[in-house]
Amino acid sequence: MDAAPVPLSLLIVEDDVDLSALLVECLTLLDFNVIAAASALELYQRLATAQVDAVVVDLGLPDLDGFTVSQFLRQHTRLGIIAVTAAASLENRLRFFECGADLFFSKPLDCRELAAAARGLIHRLRSTGATPAYAPMAMPPAPAPVKVAPLPPLLPLTPTNTGAVAEAVSSWLVDSARWRVCLPGGGEVRLAAKEMQLLVALAREAGATVPRETLRRVLGYPKTDHGERSLEAVIRRLRAKLTEERTGTAPIQTVHGAGYLFSAPVRVL
């Protein structure tokens, strides 16, 4: 009796939560075994035990870029590598291939096309023995820690700087190097890469409307319906994370027909 065929398996590395969930759902319906990771570090952790044939790698990840991840995978594994990005310039395509990618797709993705290409790639790799099915890889090293400058020291409270201290306490603080936002009055929130990119773009123009087109470019999203939906998804996640318990609101306002603005005092480190 013939053994049952081993399902094709993919690991999706994508920090856009909505897009990742969509790809996992779609590819699962197309008979793939799919797991997801939101960063290079999470990818490395999953490769210690995951049983995959190929990895779908996004260019913009919160800790390492897709070029570095692809290069590492090519040097240390026999997995198929499928690169994806919204920044589909010739330079990016060439660099991905130089880093070892087998296939390249630009966003927005058509899940059926991605599935067909991944299926063909995996069958070729399996036929040559390049990627033994369900063979966990050895744990790669985690990305090197990023060196960041320490936060500026708190001002001592004196009669001459009471106003400055009060302003610091009542302001939002965007610490992009540490992927966090310090809330007015205390507490902090951790952000993903695209959430931080969006917040920095808004905070640097605090009080002014930042056009949707500008924000799409910052996030690397195309001027399409998919790009618009992806931008709105990041806005929703960011608002949810920044909503203050004491007010029930976030300082990101919609300017209908124009864009968005950050409506509170803020500093960007």
Secondary structure, 3 states (H helix, E strand, C coil): CCCCCCCEEEEEECCCHHHHHHHHHHHHHCCEEEEEECCHHHHHHHHCCCCCCEEEEECCCCCCCHHHHHHHHHHHCCCEEEEEECCCCHHHHHHHHHCCCCEEEECCCCHHHHHHHHHHHHHHHHHHCCCCCCCCCCCCCCCCCCCCCCCCCCCCCCCCCHHHHHHHHHCEEEEHHHCEEECCCCCEEECCHHHHHHHHHHHCCCCCCEEHHHHHHHHCCCCCHHHHHHHHHHHHHHHHHHCCCCCCCCCEEEECCCEEEECCCEEEC
